[in-house]
Amino acid sequence: MPKRFPSISLSSYGVGWSANKRIAIVAIVVTVLLVIAASVAWLSGSDQQVQDHAAPAPSSSPSSSETAPRAAAVAGSVLKPPQIAEPVEYAKSAAQMLWSYNTNDTTRDQQLAGMRAWMTEETAYSDSVSVSGQVPDPVLWSRMADQDQHATASVTEGHFPSAFKAALADDPSAITEAYIYVVTVNGKQQIAWKGGGSGAEERAVTLAVQCRPDHDCALAAIAPNVTQ
């Protein structure tokens, strides 16, 4: 399970860091904590109903009644990244993408390719491992496809965690190096599979989103879970 961190600083998400420090955080924090959490998210939802075949993916913020903008599908059923320059809205769309999949019309390679399209092209800040770690291994993906398993997602709200807002208030200029924002998104994932089986789970994820001025946002990483 992701750990709760009592406090964070902007440097925890790649702002003002050296390349070596970013690599260390990618390897230690994101990979260890969140790849495990992502695996649980994919596998937990429908295990009790379909044995061996279920693998669900698991300022102020906009109001809880708002949902992430829908985008056209690309690479099978993977949503295409929208052209959004506001970090909370982009994170909401990214969360919807991460919680959605369709093994009926999307191969595992297509799923990975579609997810990579959301990532920032700035390699110093891009942690593709934390995102690709959401996808089951080839064997499990094949078993999911045998069951026609697919998932859709709805987003209820997104917000900047209080720890991130406090860090930004303490050092407003720190954001101007990488322009990486931390956003927590909440929503629900609905899973269905062959034979009419279905299930639903609440979902939450904290994302690192890069939004440079006069540029569309891009996903940098799945960040450690920071609440509030």
C-alpha positions, 0 to 999 in steps of 0.5 A: 500500500502507498505510504502516507507522507507527513510532509513533502517539498517541491524537490521531492518531485524533481524540482531543483534536483540533480539528475542523480537525485531524480534517478534515486527517487524514481528507483526508491520511492516510485518504483518500490511504493507505487509499482506494488500499489499499482499491481494491487489495484489491477488485481484486487477488484474482481478476484473474489468473483472470477478466480484467476482472471480478474485484474482491475486496475486498479489555488483550490481544486475543481468541485467534486461534481466535475469529471475529467474531459473525455478524449478520443481513443488512440492505440486501441482503446487508450485515451489520447492525451488532451490539450490542457494547460491546467494541472488539475484538469490534466491530472483528472484526464490522466487518472481516467486513462490509467484506470481504463483498459479494454483487453477486447480491442487493445493489446498490451503493447498498444496499452503501453504505447498509448500510456507513453503518449501522455508522458513529458518528453523531458527525460530528466523529469519523466518516470515512465516506469511508474506508469508502465508498472500499472500494466499487468505482465504479458501472461496476465494480460492474455488471461484477462483477454481470454475473459474479455475483461475491460474497465471504465473510469469516472473521476469525481475530483482532483486537488493539490494536496495540502503538503504540496500547497504548503511547500509551494507557499514556502518557496514559490520560485522552486516551481519555475525550474521544472513546473511540476505539480502534484495532484491527487485524483479520486474516482471510481473504476468499473470492471466487467468480464465475460459472462456478465460479471462486473465489479466497481472500486473507488480509486485514488492516485497522486500524479506528478504533472508538468505544465510549463507556461504556454505549453500543454501539460504532460504526465511526469510520474505516478507520485507517492500517495499524499493525502489531504 
